[in-house]
Amino acid sequence: MRRRDFIMGFSGAALPLVARAQQATPPPVMGYFSSRSSESEDPIREPFLKALEEGGFVVGRNVAIEYRFSGGGTIDCRRWRPNWLAARS
């Protein structure tokens, strides 16, 4: 058996193991609930995202954030949490 044939056969047998090892798990999801509007949260959101990055969490890479805004209405944000958590389980 030639050396090249042996190496090609060996690497072909290892490919299924490599493919299974490369499957990524989805990043954790944080919920951001606010009774204010999205525009009024902009000054708060930038420092929040910067603090997350300083802590090692980069949105889109190792953490995801889902935002919910009531736009200044009378909706109680505490009512969103059970529905949001139920959608994650």
Backbone as numpy.savetxt, mean C-alpha at the origin, in Angstrom:
# Nx Ny Nz CAx CAy CAz Cx Cy Cz
27.58 -35.38 -21.65 26.73 -34.21 -21.65 27.62 -32.97 -21.65
27.26 -32.06 -22.49 28.06 -30.84 -22.55 27.73 -29.93 -21.37
28.70 -29.15 -21.04 28.55 -28.27 -19.88 27.40 -27.28 -20.08
27.25 -26.72 -21.27 26.20 -25.75 -21.54 24.81 -26.39 -21.38
24.64 -27.60 -21.85 23.35 -28.30 -21.70 23.02 -28.53 -20.23
24.03 -28.87 -19.46 23.82 -29.11 -18.03 23.37 -27.83 -17.33
24.04 -26.72 -17.63 23.71 -25.43 -16.99 22.31 -24.98 -17.41
21.96 -25.12 -18.67 20.63 -24.73 -19.14 19.54 -25.58 -18.48
19.78 -26.86 -18.34 18.82 -27.73 -17.68 18.66 -27.40 -16.21
19.76 -27.08 -15.56 19.72 -26.74 -14.13 18.99 -25.41 -13.92
19.27 -24.40 -14.76 18.62 -23.10 -14.58 17.13 -23.20 -14.91
16.76 -24.04 -15.86 15.34 -24.23 -16.18 14.58 -24.87 -15.03
15.24 -25.75 -14.28 14.60 -26.40 -13.15 14.43 -25.43 -11.98
15.28 -24.43 -11.89 15.22 -23.49 -10.77 14.24 -22.35 -11.00
13.80 -22.12 -12.23 12.91 -21.00 -12.51 11.60 -21.04 -11.73
10.91 -22.16 -11.59 9.67 -22.14 -10.80 9.90 -21.72 -9.35
11.04 -22.05 -8.79 11.32 -21.64 -7.41 11.53 -20.14 -7.33
12.20 -19.58 -8.31 12.45 -18.14 -8.32 11.14 -17.38 -8.52
10.28 -17.87 -9.39 9.02 -17.18 -9.66 8.15 -17.12 -8.42
8.11 -18.20 -7.65 7.32 -18.19 -6.42 7.89 -17.23 -5.39
9.20 -17.10 -5.36 9.83 -16.25 -4.36 9.62 -14.77 -4.65
9.29 -14.41 -5.90 9.18 -13.01 -6.27 7.77 -12.45 -6.12
6.82 -13.22 -5.69 5.47 -12.71 -5.51 5.43 -11.76 -4.33
4.96 -10.57 -4.58 4.93 -9.54 -3.54 3.59 -9.51 -2.83
3.63 -9.19 -1.57 2.39 -9.00 -0.81 1.98 -7.54 -0.95
0.69 -7.26 -0.96 0.26 -5.87 -1.08 0.67 -5.08 0.16
0.95 -3.80 -0.02 1.36 -2.99 1.12 0.21 -2.78 2.08
0.51 -2.50 3.34 -0.57 -2.19 4.29 -1.29 -0.91 3.86
-2.56 -0.82 4.22 -3.38 0.33 3.84 -3.75 1.11 5.09
-3.52 2.42 5.05 -3.90 3.31 6.14 -5.17 4.03 5.73
-6.05 4.25 6.68 -7.26 5.02 6.44 -7.10 6.43 6.98
-7.41 7.42 6.17 -7.33 8.83 6.56 -8.73 9.40 6.47
-9.37 9.60 7.61 -10.75 10.08 7.66 -10.77 11.51 8.17
-11.53 12.37 7.50 -11.63 13.75 7.92 -13.02 14.27 7.66
-13.52 15.08 8.59 -14.82 15.71 8.40 -14.69 17.00 7.59
-13.48 17.37 7.24 -13.24 18.57 6.44 -13.17 18.20 4.96
-13.01 19.20 4.12 -12.89 18.95 2.68 -11.46 18.56 2.33
-11.29 17.98 1.18 -9.96 17.58 0.72 -9.04 18.79 0.58
-9.58 19.89 0.07 -8.77 21.10 -0.11 -8.29 21.68 1.22
-9.13 21.61 2.24 -8.73 22.16 3.53 -7.70 21.27 4.24
-7.57 20.04 3.79 -6.59 19.12 4.38 -5.22 19.22 3.72
-5.12 19.90 2.57 -3.85 19.98 1.85 -2.69 20.49 2.71
-2.85 21.55 3.50 -1.73 22.01 4.32 -1.29 21.00 5.38
-2.20 20.13 5.79 -1.89 19.12 6.79 -1.29 17.87 6.14
-1.77 17.56 4.94 -1.38 16.32 4.27 0.10 16.29 3.91
0.65 17.39 3.42 2.06 17.40 3.01 3.00 17.10 4.18
2.87 17.75 5.33 3.75 17.39 6.46 3.52 15.96 6.95
2.28 15.50 6.85 1.97 14.12 7.24 2.71 13.13 6.36
2.65 13.32 5.05 3.35 12.43 4.13 4.86 12.51 4.30
5.37 13.71 4.58 6.81 13.86 4.81 7.23 13.12 6.07
6.43 13.19 7.11 6.75 12.48 8.35 6.72 10.96 8.13
5.78 10.49 7.32 5.74 9.07 7.00 7.03 8.64 6.28
7.45 9.45 5.32 8.68 9.12 4.58 9.90 9.12 5.50
9.95 10.05 6.43 11.07 10.08 7.39 11.05 8.83 8.27
9.88 8.27 8.49 9.76 7.04 9.26 9.96 5.78 8.42
10.23 5.95 7.13 10.50 4.81 6.27 9.30 4.31 5.48
8.19 5.03 5.53 6.99 4.64 4.79 6.81 5.54 3.58
6.88 4.96 2.39 6.73 5.72 1.16 5.42 5.27 0.50
4.53 6.22 0.30 3.23 5.92 -0.30 3.45 5.39 -1.72
2.81 4.28 -2.00 2.95 3.65 -3.30 4.04 2.59 -3.35
4.95 2.62 -2.40 6.01 1.61 -2.36 5.77 0.59 -1.25
5.66 1.06 -0.01 5.48 0.11 1.09 4.29 0.46 1.99
3.47 1.41 1.58 2.24 1.73 2.30 1.28 2.40 1.32
-0.01 2.20 1.53 -1.04 2.86 0.73 -1.97 3.62 1.68
-2.51 4.72 1.21 -3.41 5.51 2.03 -4.72 5.70 1.27
-5.83 5.43 1.93 -7.15 5.71 1.38 -7.74 6.87 2.15
-8.14 7.89 1.42 -8.68 9.11 2.01 -10.20 9.11 1.94
-10.83 9.62 3.00 -12.28 9.82 3.05 -12.53 11.21 3.65
-13.26 12.03 2.91 -13.57 13.38 3.36 -15.08 13.59 3.30
-15.61 14.28 4.29 -17.04 14.58 4.26 -17.30 15.97 3.72
-16.28 16.74 3.50 -16.45 18.07 2.91 -17.04 19.09 3.86
-16.82 18.91 5.14 -17.34 19.86 6.11 -18.77 19.60 6.52
-19.31 18.50 6.08 -20.69 18.17 6.42 -20.80 17.62 7.83
-21.97 17.16 8.15 -22.22 16.67 9.50 -22.03 15.17 9.62
-21.46 14.54 8.59 -21.24 13.09 8.63 -20.23 12.76 9.72
-20.57 11.81 10.53 -19.69 11.38 11.61 -18.66 10.39 11.04
-17.38 10.76 11.09 -16.32 9.92 10.53 -16.23 8.56 11.22
-16.70 8.49 12.45 -16.64 7.20 13.16 -17.52 6.15 12.50
-18.50 6.56 11.74 -19.36 5.60 11.04 -18.66 5.00 9.82
-17.65 5.67 9.29 -16.93 5.15 8.13 -16.03 3.99 8.49
-15.49 4.03 9.70 -14.48 3.04 10.09 -14.95 1.59 9.99
-16.12 1.22 10.52 -16.53 -0.20 10.40 -16.67 -0.67 8.96
-17.23 0.18 8.10 -17.37 -0.18 6.69 -16.00 -0.32 6.03
-15.11 0.59 6.34 -13.77 0.56 5.75 -13.02 -0.69 6.21
-13.11 -1.01 7.49 -12.43 -2.21 8.00 -13.05 -3.48 7.44
-14.37 -3.52 7.28 -15.03 -4.70 6.72 -14.59 -4.95 5.29
-14.33 -3.90 4.54 -13.88 -4.05 3.16 -12.46 -4.62 3.09
-11.68 -4.50 4.14 -10.30 -4.98 4.16 -10.19 -6.45 4.60
-11.24 -7.00 5.20 -11.11 -8.37 5.73 -11.67 -9.40 4.79
